[in-house]
């Protein structure tokens, strides 16, 4: 084979061809050019720098933000026979000495480091004495102060342009708007980089957003039929993470908590179990997940709103990395809207930063209330156009009805105005619903013309109306006055009946209908026994070797074995994900399983 990159792809990694722009990125990097790669999670970003690092003479450096991520990727490469290593705080002194000797002797091909360690002066001087083949900066959005996972340590990486002026650098991330892309290029001082922008679409993910009624009951309903699947449940606070994980355990699910407040040993143990075992649900804050390389996460559920579309896309992208069907499910309510807006207003950030954060939050809130195809709207946010509705999101499979809410909205706005625009949502709704409690009576608001005029709707319906009025910016939340609701100038035409208002009607049983359109892993009854035996074989090997199951073979690889039923080495080597090293290590065992069924 004349193409060394393609030869490595097939013989080492076990794939017959490059996907999308991978080949072009690999060639550009091998030739020594800088590049910015925007590629969705699961799109194969790591191959874009791993293959050039193995072909170019010298040692490849990979900047990675999390210890767990670099350990996972190094272990995966070592299983393939690649001489990869990481340098981080988990290494014992004697391990570091041995590793540094191996690196000095050029017996290591790829080194993973965190940015704070890489940018230490002693580390930089030592690395400058070595032949460096390339520098890959993973999760490059962390360098952008306008991004969603900003890390100060990334800012220093611009110095690499001077210290390694002749070494190609490749910056990679799954999410970056045009503004963030430009900031990455400037802060990293990339030299005339070529931009590779892949589609942001993850067609295998089904997107679904529901108004929160009873979050736990809704989550339990969503998880029905998913007891044998791995997934992530995101919560905003550490307390909610702990409580949700415990509650799921009580419901019979294998769930674990993960947040920054747990001791280091517990976090590491829980992460290891999630990566190595099947059917684990990780309940976590957003401190968990960046770069998690587990391909068979079948769902990501949000119990609270993230802060932006970028954060949402990044977090949901951890589902279905293997390309098989997956779900991104979220519930949110009025309290989420108010809480996040208050967090922005009460922050110590500059006015410019607050304005930017509000715009990001408003974009996400608008998307949550979407009545047309969610995927089209999501892609449009990142500057990509989808010509047709996707038919794989809740608004496509169960289009939400809209209703003329002009009169109810006028009632609610009038009540906010007549109570002085100095009370929160709960109090305003009490007046609207005619609840003559002590506080309402003491304030004399039981005498207002708006007292009790909202009895024709339930409190849940009024909360839905108020939520949408806030999202559309007819109503604002004053953080400095304890969440007091106030009317904006946008509401005046509506109050004067110069404007008609149509709102989304929340559906009661939306999730039931959605499942009809959800694609399942396609295992027929005829193949079920073989599928189970292949997974059993994988699980046994993983346990014996102390490896995550997916580092033996991905689900997608097992599915292909189940379908094609290879009978010999040659046929097995045609299966995606089976390279020479993997076949030598595991191929015969899986051939034996298949032979027993044929």
Secondary structure, DSSP 8 states (H G I E B T S, - for coil): ---HHHHHHHHTS--SS--TTHHHHHHHHHTT--EEEE--TTS-HHHHHHHHHHHSSSEEEEE-S-HHHHHHHHHHHHHTT--EEEESTTS-HHHHHHHHHHHHTT--SEEEE-HHHHTSHHHHHHHHTS-EEEEEESSGGGG-TTSSS--GGGGGGGGHHHHTTTSEEEEEES---HHHHHHHHHHHT-SS-EEEE-----TTEEEEEEE-SSHHHHHHHHHTT-TTSEEEEE-SSHHHHHHHHHHHHHTT--EEEE-TTS-HHHHHHHHHHHHHSSS-EEEE-TTS-TT---TTEEEEEESS--SSHHHHHHHHTTS-TTSS-EEEEEEE-HHHHHHHHHHHHHSS--HHHHHHHHHHHHHHHHHHT--S-HHHHHHHHTT---SS--S-BHHHHS---EEE-HHHHHHHHHHHHHTTS-S-HHHHHHHHTT---HHHHHTTGGGSTTTTTTTTS-HHHHHHHHHHHHHTTSEEEEGGGTTEEEE-GGGHHHHTTSS--EEE---SSHHHHHGGG-------HHHHHHHHHHHHHHHHHHHHHT--GGGT--HHHHHHHHHH---SHHHHTTSTT--HHHIIIIIHHHHHHHHHH-
